[in-house]
Amino acid sequence: MMLLHVPCQGKRGYRTKKAAQVEEDAPGFESWCIEDSIIKGWLIKIMETDLVELFLDLPTTKDVWESAVHMYYDASDESHIYQLRCRATCITQGSHDTTSYFAELKSVWLELNRHHPINMKCPDDVKI
């Protein structure tokens, strides 16, 4: 969610460290602190309540982001991809209406594509 919200607010640099921390005696320090605290608050608000304490005392938005990424992100995500593939093959329409069934399938396909995108290389790929 934060990957969508932060850039829309024009504050992506606080997460990526491109909005570098301003020195305490510099003119923009107070403004930087306020904005960084707002964005850090956004991150903290979307966390599960029992996780907040792990990140609350970190000094900047960038520190919170990097700590969360380090703690929870596994670039391979193989087990999650496996679960999604299993789920995609096990979903049945059952008593659901067509719209609900399709929406559930599509959400699994979209998540699979986010983790493991299929890149088309030529028109022959489309035929397959």
ZILIN-V897543 format. One record per residue. N is the residue number from 0. RES is the residue in three letters. PHI is phi in whole degrees, 0 to 359 (NA if undefined). Layout:
{{N | RES | PHI} {N | RES | PHI}}
This chain:
{{0 | MET | NA} {1 | MET | 293} {2 | LEU | 296} {3 | LEU | 270} {4 | HIS | 287} {5 | VAL | 299} {6 | PRO | 297} {7 | CYS | 296} {8 | GLN | 271} {9 | GLY | 73} {10 | LYS | 240} {11 | ARG | 304} {12 | GLY | 299} {13 | TYR | 289} {14 | ARG | 278} {15 | THR | 264} {16 | LYS | 75} {17 | LYS | 285} {18 | ALA | 269} {19 | ALA | 301} {20 | GLN | 299} {21 | VAL | 272} {22 | GLU | 300} {23 | GLU | 303} {24 | ASP | 269} {25 | ALA | 281} {26 | PRO | 301} {27 | GLY | 269} {28 | PHE | 299} {29 | GLU | 298} {30 | SER | 296} {31 | TRP | 298} {32 | CYS | 300} {33 | ILE | 297} {34 | GLU | 296} {35 | ASP | 297} {36 | SER | 294} {37 | ILE | 298} {38 | ILE | 291} {39 | LYS | 300} {40 | GLY | 298} {41 | TRP | 301} {42 | LEU | 298} {43 | ILE | 295} {44 | LYS | 298} {45 | ILE | 273} {46 | MET | 276} {47 | GLU | 297} {48 | THR | 305} {49 | ASP | 286} {50 | LEU | 264} {51 | VAL | 307} {52 | GLU | 300} {53 | LEU | 293} {54 | PHE | 244} {55 | LEU | 300} {56 | ASP | 273} {57 | LEU | 289} {58 | PRO | 289} {59 | THR | 227} {60 | THR | 303} {61 | LYS | 301} {62 | ASP | 296} {63 | VAL | 297} {64 | TRP | 300} {65 | GLU | 296} {66 | SER | 295} {67 | ALA | 295} {68 | VAL | 298} {69 | HIS | 298} {70 | MET | 284} {71 | TYR | 244} {72 | TYR | 269} {73 | ASP | 239} {74 | ALA | 303} {75 | SER | 285} {76 | ASP | 50} {77 | GLU | 300} {78 | SER | 293} {79 | HIS | 293} {80 | ILE | 297} {81 | TYR | 298} {82 | GLN | 298} {83 | LEU | 296} {84 | ARG | 297} {85 | CYS | 298} {86 | ARG | 298} {87 | ALA | 298} {88 | THR | 278} {89 | CYS | 264} {90 | ILE | 292} {91 | THR | 234} {92 | GLN | 290} {93 | GLY | 52} {94 | SER | 269} {95 | HIS | 287} {96 | ASP | 286} {97 | THR | 301} {98 | THR | 296} {99 | SER | 295} {100 | TYR | 299} {101 | PHE | 296} {102 | ALA | 298} {103 | GLU | 294} {104 | LEU | 299} {105 | LYS | 297} {106 | SER | 296} {107 | VAL | 293} {108 | TRP | 298} {109 | LEU | 295} {110 | GLU | 293} {111 | LEU | 300} {112 | ASN | 294} {113 | ARG | 294} {114 | HIS | 276} {115 | HIS | 217} {116 | PRO | 294} {117 | ILE | 261} {118 | ASN | 263} {119 | MET | 283} {120 | LYS | 252} {121 | CYS | 200} {122 | PRO | 301} {123 | ASP | 295} {124 | ASP | 299} {125 | VAL | 295} {126 | LYS | 293} {127 | ILE | 286}}
